Amino acid sequence: QVQLVESGGGLVQAGGSLRLSCALSGRTLSRYAMGWFRQAPGKERDFVAAISWSGSAGSTLYADSVKGRFTISRDNAKNTVYLQMNSLKPEDTAVTYCAAGRSLSLVLGAAYDYWGQGTQVTVSS
């Protein structure tokens, strides 16, 4: 059974920080690229960040809206991927999802094979 379980969401004031965690079970994390997506109320699901297997330049990708504020990282020994979110804005309010996949087209939701249930991020002004 493959599962991705997100945690770390919650309510935070604008300018604050949250760290989301996503634990993969049933598979080895190092074999997958990992991504974060989010869906705000009334909006489509959008790409946030992704990290590939490679540690070279270009191994991480970010949406323009979060670049410089969010950092994606992975700990393969713990089978966990993280999203550190700093300088949060009310516009970041969304259900945020973790995903695992093997495709190189990591900004596309269709590239991912497995999805978590999502965790709510709410940023108040």
Disulfide bonds with the S-S distance in Angstrom:
Cys22-Cys98 2.09
